[in-house]
Amino acid sequence: MNLPLYYYVLGTPLGVLGLVRWSCWLVRRVPAVLYRPIENEHRATVSVVVPVYQEDPAVFTAAIESWLANDVLEVILVIDVSDTTCREIAARYPVTVLVTDVPGKRDALRRGWNAATGELVALVDSDTIWAPDVAEQVCKPFADPGMGGVGTRQSVYGSSGFLARITDMFLDHRYFDENASQSLLGQAVSCLSGRTAVYRRELLLEVEHEFMHETFLGVPCLSGDDKRLTTLILERGHKTFMQRSAEVWSTFPDHWRIFVRQRLRWARNTWRSDLRALSRRWVWRRPFLAYTMIDKAVSSFTLLLGLAFMIASIVERQWVFVIVLALWWQISRSAKLLPHLRRRPSSFFYIPGYIAVSWLMACIKIHALATIRQQRWLTRQVAVENGTVVRTNNTADTGTAQTTTAGSTTPDKAQPEDVSA
């Protein structure tokens, strides 16, 4: 078969790169297979802290009931002043409600953990529904006094469309691959997802100032609270762990525009956090964590080389290469997604879509790196303008744009509204 010279120029490095990337994956996959959740009888008091902003009423109701069904000390809801619907729903349950007019999620988290009284504080998103034993399971790793934070396993709730299936595949890959290997090798998970992350309350109080005043290249950081908290805990020498036996369900975008915006926000947060961490000594004392950060950054670029080779093959009508490459992607991604395919075998037919979305996400990550200084929530009506976190639309209650700084600690900005008996 006579092939253009560039096939050898491009194809040979691509083959070598493929071997390197598979080797990198095996470095994660082998320890991930050996991972097991921690099992013991350790228990501690758990306070649930939830920032609430314009949540879907049905999902919010189901979430509250799932938290209360667990054996938790208290549920504290920090509800945005504009969200009268969620305040009305919360009034039906034995929960503590704090109403805040300070825009942004970080201040709501801070107010919640300051009001908490439990030894452990579970920071939970308002659309996250717990299994009946989550509180019991997340306590177990804290039997180790060096444990600072514990994450859970997430699954998709309330949607069955294409994006939901693809998201479910990405989630299983994360919790059966990256997080599992990080938990086993060094107990240093790079990000405890904000859907449900549990910390020692004393540590949250310790890192509060740095959390509330994070900047990147001189710009105050608006989002990325889960990544920032995890990093601050790790910086101080504490461990972080993924307790996969604690399962939660959360809603995820089922519209492409919202999906892209969410992924763009997440990608910017990851770049900021990982680049900062890799420039400091503490992360190199955790070599496997540093390795996974570098591997994730590099993969954003290498993933697109295979796509470029496929496009070149199609343009040149080299159909043998097209077919072989397509079959290889199907087989190789099936191998990497085997834990998910065991649970949902029909996802085998979604692998081409999974690959296509992977390319889209790689493009989003590269765009995120190029626009890393931009600070917008994208799926919340808040942004950083002139160094201040502000609302970007009028609130229903006040009719005026809010310009309150999210880092404000004015005591009258959040007052208890109701503590039901």
N, C-alpha and C positions, 0 to 999 in steps of 0.2 A: 504494500500500500504506500503510494507516494504522498507524503504529508508536507505541508509548508514548513519552512525552517522554524517559524515562531512556535509551532506546536512542540518542538523539542526544547526551545528556549523557555517557553512557559510551562510546558507539561512536566518536564523533569523536576524543576523546583517545586511545582505543585504537588508532585508525588512525594517528594521528600518532606514537604510541609505537612502533608496528610499523615505521614508516619509520625512526625513530631507531635502533631495535634492528638493523634490516637494515644501516643505514649503519655501525654499530659493528662488525657482523660483517665487512663488506667491508674495513674498515680492517685487520682481522686476516687476512682471507682472501687479499687480493692479495699481501702479502709471503710468506704461507705457500706460495703456488703457486710463488714464485721461490726458495724454500729448496732447497738441495742439501747433502748430507753433505760433510764435508771429505775431500779425497783427497790423500794424499801418502805418503811412505815412512817417516814418523817412527815409531820404536818406543821403548819404555821398559819397564823391568821392572815387572811387575804382581803384587801380592799380593792374593789373594782372602780377604776376611774375612767370616765368616758367623755371625751369632748363631742358635743352634739351640734351639728349644723345642717339644717334643711334635710333631715333624713326621711326616707320613705316610711310612712306611718306603719304599714304592715310589717316591714322588716324590723323597724325599731321596736315594735311591740313584741315580736317573737324574740328579739335579742334580749330585751329586759327580762322576759320570763325565763330565758335560758340561764342568765347570770344568777337570778334569784333561786333557780332550781339547784344550783351548786351551793355547797356549804361555804359561803363567803361571809365575812364579817359585815360588809356594807357595800352598797353600790352608790357611787357619787357621780351624778350627771352634771357636767358643766355645759349649759345650753346657751347658745347665742341668743341675744336679746330679740333678734328678728324672728326667731323660730317659735312662734306661739303654738303651733300644732304639736310639736314634740313636748313642749311644756305641759300641755293639756294631757297628753298620753302619760307622761311621767307622774302626774298628780294621782293617777290611779294605783300606783304601786308604792310599796314601802322602801323608797329610795330618798337620798338627799339630792336636792336640786340647787345648783348654783347658777345664777343667771349673769352672764357677762356681756358687756358691750365692747370689749377689746377684741379687735379682729385678729384672726390667725389662730392656729391650733396650739402653738407652743405655750402661749400664756394660759390657755384652758388646761393643758396638762399640768402646768406648774401649780395652778390654783387647786386642781384636784388632788395632787399628791400632798400638798400642804394641809388640806382638810382631812386627809386619810389618817386612820389610827392603826391600821394593820401593820404587822411586821413586813409583809410583802405587799407590793402595789402592782396590780395588773392594769396596764394601760391598754385600753380596748377601743377599737373603732365602733361607732354606733350602728354599723350594719353587720356586726360580727356575732354569730350565734354559736354558743358553746354546746359541746356534748355534755352529758350529765356528770362526768367525772373529771372535767378539766381542772378545777381547783385542786382536787386531790392529786392529780398527776403532776402538775407544775410545781408542787411543793417538794417533791422527792429529790430533785437535784440539789436543793438548798440544804440538804443534810451536810454537804461539804461547805465549811465556813468560807472557803475561797470562792464560792459561786456567787457571782454578782447579778446575773440575769439569765432568764430562761425563756425560750420561744416555743411556739406550738406548731403543729402541722395544719396547713390551711387547705381547704377544698372550696370549689365554686358552689355558691348557693343561688337558687332561684332562677336559673337560666339554662337553656339546653341548645342554644344556637351555635353557629360555627365558632364565634369568638370564645364562647364559654367552653367548648370542647378543647380548643387550642390552649386557652389559659389553663385548663385543668391539666393538660399535658406538661406545660411549663412548670406548674406548681409541683407536680410529682417529681419531675426531674430535679427541681431544686431541693426538695426534702428527702429524696432518696439518693442524692448525689452530693452536691456541694455542702449543704448543711450537715448531712450525715458524716461526711469525711472530716469536716472542720470540728464537729463535736467529738469525734473519736481521737483525732490527732491534735492534742493541745487544748481541747475544750475552749475553742476561740471561734465562735460563729461571728462572721463579719457584720451581719445585720439581723437583729431580732425584729421581725416584721411588726409594725405598729398595729396590725390587725388584733394581735394579742401578744404582748411582751410583759413579762413579770420581773420586777426588780426588788431588791431590798430597799425599803423606804429610806433608810439612813444614807444609802448611796445616792439616791435621787436628790436628797437635800444637799449632799456634798457637791454634786456637779451642777446644781441649779444655775449658778451665776454664769458658768461657761456655756451652758445649754441655751440660756436666754440671750446671750450676747455673742453668738457665733457670727463671724464674718468670713467672707472669702474674697480675696483681692480687694478688700476695702468695702465690700457691699454686704449689708446685713442679710443673713440667711433666713428665708421664709419657711421653706419646707425641709424635708429630710430629717425630721425629728427622730425617727426610729434609728436611722443610721448614726446620727450624732450621739444619741444616748448610748448605743452599743459601743461606739468608739471611746467615749469618755469612761465607760466602765472598764474596757480593756486597757486603756492607757494607764489606769491606776493599778494594774496587775491582777484584776479580778477575772474570773472565768465567765464565759457565756456558753450556753448549751441549748440544743434543740431537743425537746422532749416530745418525740414523735407520737407517743401514746396519748398525748393531749390534742384532740382534734377539734378544729373550729371551722365554720363555714362563713364565707363572706361574699357579698355581691361584687361583681366585676363588670366593666363596661361591655355592653352588647352593641354599641355603635362605634364605627371606625374612628370618627373624629375624637370622641372622648378617649378611646383606647390609645390613640397616638399621643394625645396630650398627656395622659397619665404616664405613659412610658417615657415621654420626653422629660417630664418632671423627675421621674425616678432616675433616669440616666444622668441628668445633671447632678442630682444629689450624690450618686455613686462616684462620679468623676471627682467631685469636690472632696468628698470624704477620703477616697482611696489615694488620690494624689497627695493630699495633706499627710495622710498616714505614712505613705511610702517615703516621705521626705523627713521622717522622724525616726529616732532610734528604737522606740518601744516596739514597733511592728516587726523589726528585724530580730527581736528576741522571741518572736513567734514565727518561725520560718515557714511553716505550712500556710499560715494566714497570709503572709507576704506573697508566697507563691501563688495562691488562689487569686489574690488581687491583681497580680501581674498577668496571670493567665486570662482572667476575664477581660482585662484591658486589651490584650493582644488579639483575642478572639473576635473583637468587634471589627477588626480590619481583615484578618485572614479568612473569615467566613465568606467575604465577598469575592475572594479570588476564584473560588470554585464556580460562582455564578458567572464571572467574567469568562472563564474557560468554556462554560456551557454555551454562553451567547456566541463566542467565537466559533464553536463547533457548529452551531445552528446556521450562522452566517455562511460558513464554508461548506455547509451541507455534509458534514462528516457524521452521518447518522449512527454509525457504529459507536463512536465516542459518546454521542448524545444518549443512546440507549444504555450503554455500559455505565455512564456516570449517573443516570437517573436510577438504574437498578442499585448501584452502590449506595446512593443516598437513602433509598428506601430500606435497604438491609442494615446499613450502619446506624441510621436513626432508630430503627426498630430495636437494635441491640442496646442503644443508650437509653431507650425508653421502656426497657423490658419490665421494670417494676410497675409502670403504669399500664402496660399492655396486659399484664396478668390480671389487673383489676378491671380494665375495660378493653377487651380484645378488639372491639369494633374500631378503636382509635387507630388501628393499623391503616385503615383507609383514609385517615386524616393526616397521615404523615407528609404527603406532598404539600398540604396546606400549612402544616407545622414548619416545614422547611421554608416556604415562601414568607411566612410571618417572621421567621428567624432572620431572613435577609432584610425585611423591613425594619426590624428592631436594630440590626447592625447599622443601617443607615441613620436611624434615629439617634443611636449612641454617638455616631460620628458628628452629626449635627449638634447634639448636646455638648460635645467637647468644644465645638467651634463657638457655641453661644453660652459657655459655662458661667459667665457673669450675670446672665439674666435671671431675675428672681420673680417669677410669677407662679402662682399655684396652678393655674390653667383649668382645674376642675373645681376650684372654689373662687368666690368673688373677692379675692384679696391679692395684693401685690405689694412690692417694695417700690415706693416712689420718693425720690430725694432722700434716701436713707431711712424712710419710715414705712412701716407696714400699715397699709390702709385698705379700706373696702373699695372695691371698684364698681359698685352699684349702689343705688339707694336702698336703704332698709325699709322693710314694711312698716315698722313701728315709728321710726323717727322721720322718715321722708327726706333725710339729708345724708350725704356721703360722710362716712366715718373716717377720721384721720388720726385716731388714737394709736400711739405707738404700742406695738405688741409687747415690748419689753417692760411696759409700765407696771409698777407694783403698787399703784394707788389702791388702798384697801376698799374703797367704796365702789370699785368697778365690778365686783362680783359679790352678790349678796345671797345668802340662803333664801330660797323662795318657799320650800316646802319640805318637811320631813314627815312622811306619812307613818302612822303607827302600824 
